[in-house]
Amino acid sequence: MMSASVLRESPVESLPQPYLLFLGDTTEPSYAKTAFGLRDWAGDRVVGEWSCGATVTTGLPRLSPKEARARGARSLVIGVANSGGIIYDAWIPSLLEALEAGLDIVSGMHMRLADTPQLKAAAARLGRRLIDIRTPPTDIPIGSGHRRSGKRLLTVGTDCALGKKYTALALARAFVARGVDADFRATGQTGILIAGSGMPMDAVVADFEAGAAELLSPAAAAQHWDVIEGQGSLFHPAYAAVTLGLLHGSQPDVFVVCHEPGREFVLGHEEFALPSIEETIDMTVRLGRRTNPAIRCAGVSLNTGNLDEAVALALLASESKRLGLPVADPRLVDACLA
């Protein structure tokens, strides 16, 4: 069984930085969440962006690999998290250009960089590295279901790509600001790049999901909080399995529901309607009680990035009144720590 100390000594901490963010030919902003996450939470490690026809932009300087290298960039990070984690053929010329310019390539996709013959050959010829971070550690145990010391918070969602990572990062930061001993626990490629360690939950074999979550958040001091980044949704037709394994293994004392107002259908699966916040709370409590009978919902985090400030504030107030829960304001931190 791998110890927690081994898990924390992640090779991600030594990734070649700073980064140039690659957006490929992405047209759906939700699929560029890795780029946006690095821009917002690790901006001091990013020099700009580059793409090959993307209509999505982070707003950072647009730089060619050669220009980025001249500004000190050491690697190109694929800033896309598309359905299936595919490296498209249309991206290969751009990735080869990055290697030729002297950049290593970092990827959090399911598809391995070295599985593309052109990239493997070019990297070998040029002495460049192809770094896949969506690789779980070996010897993950199966879940035990045993309760562990310490406190845990998990962000859960009505869907994918709507703020679970941002909410967990913000709550972990707020906990620390209040003098609470807390750590952010990353479970996806973007979070791992930001935190420097973590567990790529959606790359873990299903039988070991709960064990991986236990490994990510081991026994800790009684007042220590692990703030765990959620994945997927219990209602997602493709990704519910990783969500359930993470829920059972993390055994959260508290969960926060993340939701994007106005989203009506599951991302990439428009034949499925999005569940309500109330349905998500109910399902999370019912399934979460299997490994933590005391699980509770502390509140709701709404992704209001597409709303005007006045509209967003009014919505937060009205939803808080309707649900009887704190909704994305300082009271949410109080409710988590209560």
C-alpha positions in Angstrom: 0.0 0.0 0.0 1.4 3.4 -1.0 1.9 5.8 1.9 0.4 9.4 1.9 4.0 10.8 1.9 4.8 9.0 -1.3 1.6 10.4 -2.9 2.6 14.0 -2.0 6.1 13.7 -3.5 4.7 14.2 -7.0 6.8 14.7 -10.1 4.4 17.5 -11.0 6.2 19.7 -8.6 9.2 19.7 -11.0 7.4 20.4 -14.2 9.2 22.7 -16.6 7.8 26.2 -15.9 6.6 28.7 -16.9 4.0 27.5 -19.3 2.5 28.4 -22.7 -1.1 27.3 -22.8 -2.4 25.5 -25.8 -6.1 25.8 -26.7 -6.1 23.6 -29.8 -9.1 24.3 -32.0 -11.5 24.5 -29.1 -14.8 26.2 -29.6 -16.5 25.2 -26.3 -15.3 27.3 -23.3 -16.1 24.5 -20.8 -13.5 22.3 -22.6 -10.8 24.8 -22.0 -11.1 24.6 -18.3 -7.4 23.6 -17.8 -6.3 26.8 -19.5 -8.7 28.9 -17.5 -7.8 27.2 -14.3 -4.0 27.8 -14.7 -4.7 31.4 -15.8 -6.7 32.1 -12.7 -4.9 30.1 -10.0 -1.3 29.8 -11.3 -1.0 33.0 -13.4 2.5 33.6 -12.2 3.5 30.4 -14.0 2.0 31.2 -17.4 3.4 33.5 -20.2 0.6 33.3 -22.8 -1.6 31.2 -24.9 -1.5 29.6 -28.4 -4.0 27.8 -30.5 -4.6 26.3 -34.0 -8.1 27.8 -34.7 -9.7 28.0 -31.3 -12.5 30.5 -30.9 -11.9 30.3 -27.1 -9.4 32.6 -25.5 -8.0 33.1 -22.0 -7.2 36.7 -22.7 -3.5 36.2 -22.2 -0.9 37.3 -24.8 -1.1 35.2 -27.9 2.5 33.9 -28.5 4.0 31.4 -30.9 6.1 28.7 -29.3 9.2 30.5 -30.5 8.0 33.8 -29.0 7.0 32.1 -25.7 10.4 30.4 -25.5 12.1 33.8 -25.9 10.0 35.0 -22.9 11.2 32.2 -20.8 8.6 29.5 -21.3 9.9 26.0 -20.8 6.9 23.9 -21.7 3.6 23.9 -23.6 0.6 22.7 -21.6 -2.4 21.3 -23.4 -5.1 23.5 -21.8 -8.0 21.5 -23.1 -10.0 18.8 -21.3 -12.3 17.5 -24.0 -14.7 14.6 -23.8 -12.6 11.4 -23.9 -9.3 13.3 -23.4 -8.3 13.0 -27.1 -5.3 14.6 -28.8 -6.6 15.4 -32.2 -4.6 15.0 -35.4 -5.2 18.6 -36.2 -3.1 19.6 -33.2 0.0 17.6 -34.1 1.6 20.2 -36.3 1.3 22.8 -33.5 2.7 20.4 -31.0 5.6 19.6 -33.2 6.3 23.3 -33.6 6.4 23.6 -29.9 9.0 20.8 -29.6 11.1 22.4 -32.4 11.0 25.7 -30.5 12.6 24.1 -27.5 9.5 23.5 -25.4 8.6 20.3 -23.6 4.9 19.3 -23.8 2.7 18.7 -20.7 -0.6 16.9 -21.1 -3.4 15.9 -18.8 -5.3 14.1 -21.5 -6.3 10.5 -21.3 -4.4 9.9 -24.6 -0.7 9.6 -24.0 1.6 11.9 -25.9 4.1 9.2 -26.8 1.3 7.2 -28.4 1.5 9.6 -31.3 4.5 8.4 -33.4 5.3 11.9 -34.8 5.6 13.4 -31.3 7.6 10.5 -29.9 10.1 10.7 -32.7 10.4 14.5 -32.6 10.9 14.5 -28.8 13.6 11.8 -29.1 15.4 13.7 -31.9 15.2 17.1 -30.1 15.8 15.9 -26.6 12.5 17.2 -25.4 10.2 15.7 -22.8 6.6 14.4 -23.3 5.0 14.6 -19.8 1.7 12.9 -19.0 0.3 14.0 -15.6 -3.0 12.0 -15.8 -1.2 8.9 -14.6 -2.3 7.5 -11.2 0.3 5.9 -8.8 0.7 2.2 -8.8 -0.5 -0.2 -6.1 -3.6 1.8 -5.2 -5.6 -0.2 -2.6 -9.2 -1.0 -2.8 -11.4 1.1 -0.6 -11.7 0.0 3.0 -14.7 2.1 4.0 -13.1 2.7 7.4 -13.5 6.1 9.0 -10.4 8.2 9.2 -9.4 11.0 11.6 -9.6 14.6 10.4 -12.3 16.5 8.6 -13.2 16.5 4.9 -15.1 18.7 2.5 -16.0 17.6 -1.0 -17.4 19.8 -3.8 -20.1 18.0 -5.9 -21.8 19.2 -9.0 -25.0 19.1 -10.9 -22.8 18.6 -14.0 -19.2 18.7 -15.2 -17.1 21.8 -15.7 -19.1 24.3 -13.7 -16.9 25.3 -10.7 -16.1 22.3 -8.4 -12.4 23.0 -8.6 -12.7 26.8 -8.3 -15.0 26.3 -5.3 -12.6 23.9 -3.6 -9.6 26.2 -4.2 -11.5 29.2 -2.9 -12.8 27.4 0.2 -9.3 26.0 1.0 -7.8 29.5 0.7 -10.6 31.0 2.9 -10.1 28.3 5.5 -6.4 29.0 5.7 -7.1 32.8 5.9 -9.2 32.1 9.0 -6.4 30.2 10.6 -7.8 26.8 9.9 -5.3 24.0 9.1 -6.5 23.0 5.6 -5.2 21.5 2.3 -6.6 21.5 -1.2 -6.7 18.0 -2.6 -6.6 17.9 -6.4 -8.4 15.1 -8.3 -8.1 16.3 -11.9 -5.4 17.3 -14.3 -5.9 21.1 -13.8 -6.0 20.9 -10.0 -2.9 18.7 -10.0 -1.0 21.3 -12.2 -2.1 24.0 -9.8 -1.4 22.2 -6.5 1.7 20.3 -7.6 0.2 16.9 -6.4 -3.0 15.0 -6.4 -4.8 12.0 -7.7 -6.2 11.8 -11.4 -9.4 10.1 -10.3 -10.8 9.6 -13.8 -7.7 7.6 -14.8 -8.0 5.2 -11.9 -9.5 1.7 -12.6 -13.1 1.6 -11.3 -12.5 -1.0 -8.6 -9.9 1.3 -7.0 -11.6 4.7 -7.1 -12.6 4.6 -3.5 -9.2 3.5 -2.4 -7.6 6.3 -4.5 -9.8 8.8 -2.7 -8.8 7.3 0.7 -5.1 7.6 -0.3 -5.6 11.2 -1.4 -7.1 12.2 1.9 -5.4 10.1 4.6 -6.0 10.2 8.4 -5.1 13.6 9.8 -5.2 15.7 12.9 -8.7 16.0 14.3 -9.1 19.7 13.3 -7.4 19.4 9.9 -9.5 19.9 6.8 -8.9 18.3 3.4 -10.9 20.3 0.8 -11.3 17.9 -2.0 -12.0 18.8 -5.6 -15.0 17.0 -6.9 -15.3 15.3 -10.3 -18.2 14.7 -12.7 -21.7 14.4 -11.3 -23.7 11.6 -9.8 -26.3 12.2 -12.6 -23.9 12.2 -15.5 -24.5 9.3 -17.9 -20.8 8.9 -18.6 -18.9 10.0 -15.5 -21.1 9.1 -12.5 -18.8 6.2 -11.6 -15.8 8.3 -10.8 -18.1 10.7 -8.8 -19.5 7.9 -6.7 -16.1 6.4 -6.0 -14.8 9.7 -4.9 -17.8 10.3 -2.7 -17.4 6.9 -0.9 -13.7 7.1 -0.6 -13.4 10.7 0.6 -16.1 10.2 3.2 -16.9 13.9 3.4 -18.3 15.4 6.6 -19.5 18.3 4.5 -20.2 18.8 0.8 -20.9 21.9 -1.2 -23.1 21.7 -4.3 -21.8 23.6 -7.4 -24.2 24.7 -10.2 -24.3 27.0 -13.2 -27.6 29.0 -13.4 -29.1 28.8 -16.9 -27.5 25.4 -17.8 -30.4 23.1 -18.7 -28.7 20.0 -20.1 -25.8 17.8 -19.2 -22.6 19.1 -21.0 -22.1 17.1 -24.2 -25.3 15.1 -23.6 -28.2 17.3 -24.4 -30.7 14.5 -24.3 -30.3 14.5 -20.5 -31.8 17.3 -18.4 -29.7 18.8 -15.7 -30.7 17.7 -12.1 -31.9 20.4 -9.7 -29.8 21.5 -6.7 -32.3 19.8 -4.4 -32.0 16.5 -6.3 -28.2 16.7 -6.1 -28.3 17.3 -2.4 -30.7 14.4 -1.8 -28.7 12.0 -3.9 -25.4 13.0 -2.4 -26.7 12.5 1.1 -28.3 9.2 0.4 -25.2 7.7 -1.3 -22.7 9.4 1.0 -24.2 8.0 4.1 -22.8 4.6 3.1 -19.3 5.6 4.4 -20.2 8.7 6.5 -23.6 8.6 8.1 -23.1 12.2 9.4 -22.6 13.7 5.9 -24.3 17.1 5.4 -24.7 19.8 2.8 -23.2 23.1 4.0 -24.4 25.2 1.1 -24.3 26.0 -2.6 -21.7 27.6 -4.9 -23.2 29.2 -8.0 -21.1 29.9 -11.1 -22.4 33.4 -12.0 -19.5 34.3 -14.3 -21.9 34.9 -17.2 -24.2 37.2 -15.1 -24.0 40.9 -14.4 -23.0 41.6 -10.8 -26.4 43.0 -9.7 -28.2 40.0 -11.2 -25.7 37.6 -9.7 -26.1 39.1 -6.2 -29.8 39.1 -6.4 -29.8 35.4 -7.5 -27.5 34.4 -4.6 -29.8 36.0 -2.1 -33.0 34.5 -3.6 -31.5 31.0 -3.9 -30.3 31.2 -0.3 -33.8 32.0 0.8 -35.4 29.4 -1.3 -33.0 26.6 -0.3 -32.5 27.6 3.3 -28.7 27.3 2.8 -25.8 29.7 2.4 -25.1 30.4 -1.3 -21.6 31.5 -2.4 -20.9 34.2 0.2 -18.9 34.4 3.4 -21.6 32.5 5.3 -20.8 29.5 3.2 -17.4 29.2 5.0 -19.1 29.6 8.4 -21.5 26.8 7.5 -18.7 24.5 6.4 -16.8 25.0 9.6 -19.8 24.8 11.9 
